[in-house]
């Protein structure tokens, strides 16, 4: 469900998860220039409070999604998937920054020749 759609509050046994996207900046210092640098990626965040608090915090124009689940386990699997994607992206960014720090430039080739 996206903004401006009515939620079903008739069944109190439904499990809802509010998510939103945010650009995150990962900062580091370039070893070549000594200047600050950054990488930007979009991440999905989970809002753990009420929708009213989300709107109060981010305003009514901030896009969000509401996922509704009939079972707690289905909700938990969804949350694990989001956390897994976030962890994977953070590892990818850490590796990318480590490569830039090690070589001072972006490297995407073999480190040695197997011939």
C-alpha positions as CSV (number, residue, x, y, z in Angstrom):
1,X,0.0,0.0,0.0
2,X,1.3,3.5,-0.8
3,X,0.5,7.0,0.4
4,X,-3.1,8.1,0.3
5,X,-4.5,4.5,0.3
6,X,-6.8,3.5,3.2
7,X,-5.5,0.9,5.5
8,X,-7.7,-2.0,6.7
9,X,-8.1,-1.6,10.5
10,X,-11.1,-3.8,10.6
11,X,-8.9,-6.9,11.4
12,X,-6.7,-6.1,14.5
13,X,-4.8,-9.3,13.8
14,X,-3.0,-7.9,10.8
15,X,0.6,-7.1,11.0
16,X,1.7,-3.9,9.3
17,X,5.2,-2.7,8.4
18,X,5.9,0.8,7.3
19,X,8.9,1.3,5.0
20,X,10.5,4.2,3.2
21,X,13.4,4.8,0.9
22,X,16.3,7.1,1.8
23,X,19.5,8.0,0.0
24,X,22.4,7.3,2.4
25,X,25.9,8.8,1.9
26,X,28.9,6.7,2.9
27,X,31.8,9.1,3.5
28,X,35.5,8.3,3.4
29,X,38.8,10.2,2.7
30,X,40.4,9.7,-0.7
31,X,44.0,8.4,-0.2
32,X,45.0,10.0,-3.5
33,X,43.9,13.5,-2.8
34,X,43.3,13.5,1.0
35,X,39.9,15.0,0.2
36,X,36.6,13.8,1.6
37,X,34.6,11.6,-0.8
38,X,31.4,9.7,-0.6
39,X,29.3,7.0,-2.2
40,X,25.5,7.3,-2.3
41,X,23.0,4.4,-2.3
42,X,19.3,4.1,-1.7
43,X,18.3,2.0,1.3
44,X,14.9,0.8,2.5
45,X,14.3,1.7,6.1
46,X,11.7,0.3,8.5
47,X,9.6,2.7,10.5
48,X,8.9,1.1,13.8
49,X,6.4,3.7,15.1
50,X,2.9,4.7,14.0
51,X,2.0,6.2,10.7
52,X,1.0,9.4,12.5
53,X,4.5,9.6,14.0
54,X,6.1,9.0,10.6
55,X,4.1,11.9,9.0
56,X,4.9,14.1,12.0
57,X,8.7,13.3,11.6
58,X,9.0,13.3,7.8
59,X,6.0,15.3,6.6
60,X,3.0,14.2,4.5
61,X,5.0,14.4,1.2
62,X,7.6,11.7,2.1
63,X,6.7,8.5,0.2
64,X,6.2,5.4,2.2
65,X,4.7,1.9,1.8
66,X,2.6,-0.1,4.2
67,X,2.9,-3.9,3.9
68,X,0.2,-5.8,5.6
69,X,0.6,-9.5,6.7
70,X,-1.9,-11.9,8.1
71,X,0.7,-13.8,10.0
72,X,3.5,-12.6,12.3
73,X,6.0,-15.1,10.6
74,X,5.3,-13.6,7.2
75,X,6.0,-10.1,8.6
76,X,9.2,-11.4,10.2
77,X,10.4,-12.9,6.9
78,X,9.8,-9.6,5.2
79,X,11.8,-7.7,7.8
80,X,14.6,-10.3,7.5
81,X,14.7,-9.7,3.7
82,X,15.0,-6.0,4.1
83,X,17.7,-6.3,6.8
84,X,19.6,-8.8,4.6
85,X,19.5,-6.5,1.5
86,X,20.8,-3.6,3.8
87,X,23.6,-5.8,5.2
88,X,24.6,-6.9,1.7
89,X,24.7,-3.3,0.4
90,X,26.7,-2.1,3.4
91,X,29.2,-5.0,2.8
92,X,29.4,-4.0,-0.9
93,X,30.1,-0.4,0.0
94,X,32.7,-1.3,2.5
95,X,34.5,-3.4,-0.1
96,X,34.3,-0.7,-2.7
97,X,35.7,1.9,-0.2
98,X,38.4,-0.6,0.9
99,X,39.4,-1.1,-2.8
100,X,39.6,2.7,-3.3
101,X,41.7,3.1,-0.1
102,X,44.0,0.3,-1.1
103,X,44.7,1.3,-4.7
104,X,43.8,4.9,-4.6
105,X,41.5,4.4,-7.6
106,X,38.7,2.1,-8.6
107,X,40.0,-1.3,-9.4
108,X,38.0,-4.0,-11.2
109,X,40.4,-6.6,-12.5
110,X,42.5,-9.6,-11.6
111,X,45.1,-9.0,-9.0
112,X,47.5,-11.6,-10.6
113,X,47.8,-13.7,-13.7
114,X,47.0,-17.4,-13.5
115,X,48.7,-18.3,-16.8
